[in-house]
Amino acid sequence: MEQPVLYSEPGASWWPLLWGPVFVLVGVLVEAVTGGVWFALWAVVGFVLTCSAALWVAGRRRVYGVRLTPVALRLGQEDLPVRDIAEVEGVEPRAGAKVLGGGWTVPRGTTEVPVRLADGTVVTAWARDPDALRGAVHRLLSHRT
């Protein structure tokens, strides 16, 4: 059964898919002004650029996405069960704490969100809007008890 999403950050938007078509349009216009246009070549270039951008965006969405449901906090490709989270409010960050999501550091453009687990260890979650993530987890934990 699909769980309701309490907080979500996609990791990347789909607008970079426009890079290929815009590049092709500019290229076709420049060629039209200067001479003959090779439409087949520009179609191939547009297809390759759009596919490359789609792969890049899909990868970023998979690796940098944040999603909180009543069951789990998903950071990148790592799931942290909510039952393992003790608190997020007032938790001090610790040097050397494990960064959730599989990286050595939090992704660029995100901020650390220290999380105390039920076993007392502190791990580092991350989000572009850390206060919103912290608030969503706190509300979820307060409803749990």
C-alpha positions in Angstrom: 0.0 0.0 0.0 1.3 3.5 -0.9 2.1 5.6 2.1 1.2 9.3 2.3 4.2 11.6 1.7 4.7 14.0 4.6 7.8 15.7 3.2 9.4 15.6 -0.2 12.3 17.1 -2.1 12.7 15.7 -5.6 16.5 16.2 -5.9 16.3 17.8 -9.4 13.6 19.3 -11.6 12.9 18.2 -15.2 13.6 21.6 -16.8 17.2 20.7 -18.0 15.4 18.5 -20.6 14.8 21.8 -22.5 18.6 22.3 -23.0 18.7 20.0 -26.0 15.7 21.4 -27.9 16.8 25.0 -27.2 20.3 24.3 -28.4 18.9 22.7 -31.6 16.6 25.6 -32.2 19.5 28.1 -31.9 21.7 25.9 -34.2 18.9 25.6 -36.8 18.4 29.4 -36.7 22.1 30.1 -37.1 22.4 27.6 -40.0 19.2 29.0 -41.6 20.8 32.5 -41.6 24.2 31.4 -42.9 23.1 28.7 -45.4 21.5 25.3 -45.7 20.1 23.5 -42.6 20.9 19.8 -41.9 17.6 18.9 -40.2 18.5 15.2 -39.8 21.8 16.1 -38.0 20.1 18.6 -35.7 17.4 16.0 -34.9 20.1 13.5 -33.8 21.9 16.2 -31.8 18.6 17.2 -30.1 17.8 13.5 -29.3 21.2 12.8 -27.8 21.2 16.0 -25.7 17.7 15.4 -24.4 18.4 11.7 -23.6 21.6 12.7 -21.8 19.8 15.4 -19.8 17.0 12.9 -18.9 19.6 10.4 -17.6 21.3 13.1 -15.6 18.0 14.4 -14.1 16.8 10.8 -13.3 20.1 10.1 -11.5 20.0 13.3 -9.5 16.4 12.6 -8.5 17.4 9.1 -7.3 20.6 10.1 -5.5 19.5 13.5 -4.0 15.8 13.0 -3.4 14.4 13.2 0.1 11.1 11.7 1.1 9.4 11.2 4.5 6.4 8.8 4.9 4.9 7.5 8.2 7.1 4.4 7.7 10.5 5.6 6.5 12.7 8.6 5.9 14.4 8.1 2.5 17.5 10.1 1.7 19.0 9.2 -1.7 18.8 5.5 -1.9 18.9 4.8 1.8 15.8 4.2 3.9 15.8 4.9 7.6 12.8 3.4 9.3 10.8 5.9 11.4 10.7 3.5 14.3 14.5 3.9 14.6 14.3 7.7 15.0 14.2 8.9 18.6 14.3 12.7 18.0 15.4 15.5 15.7 14.8 18.6 17.8 17.7 19.8 19.9 20.1 17.1 18.6 23.6 18.4 18.3 25.6 17.5 15.2 28.6 15.2 15.8 31.9 15.2 13.9 32.2 11.9 12.1 28.5 11.0 12.3 27.3 8.8 9.5 25.8 10.8 6.6 22.6 9.1 5.5 22.1 8.5 1.7 25.5 6.9 1.0 27.8 9.9 0.7 30.8 11.1 2.7 29.2 14.5 3.2 25.8 16.1 2.7 25.1 17.0 -0.9 25.9 20.5 -2.1 23.1 22.9 -1.6 21.7 21.0 1.4 22.0 21.5 5.1 22.7 18.9 7.8 19.8 17.7 10.0 21.2 15.7 13.0 19.0 12.8 14.0 19.3 10.8 17.2 18.4 7.1 16.7 16.6 4.9 19.2 20.0 3.3 20.1 21.4 6.7 21.0 23.7 7.2 18.0 23.5 10.4 16.0 23.4 10.3 12.2 23.2 13.1 9.7 20.2 13.6 7.5 20.1 16.5 5.0 17.6 18.7 3.1 17.4 21.9 1.2 14.9 23.1 3.7 16.2 21.6 7.0 13.6 23.3 9.2 10.7 21.8 7.1 12.2 18.3 7.3 12.9 18.6 11.0 9.4 19.9 11.6 7.8 17.1 9.6 9.8 14.4 11.4 9.1 16.0 14.8 5.3 16.1 14.1 5.4 12.5 13.0 7.3 11.4 16.1 5.0 13.4 18.4 1.9 11.6 16.9 3.7 8.2 17.3 3.9 8.4 21.1 
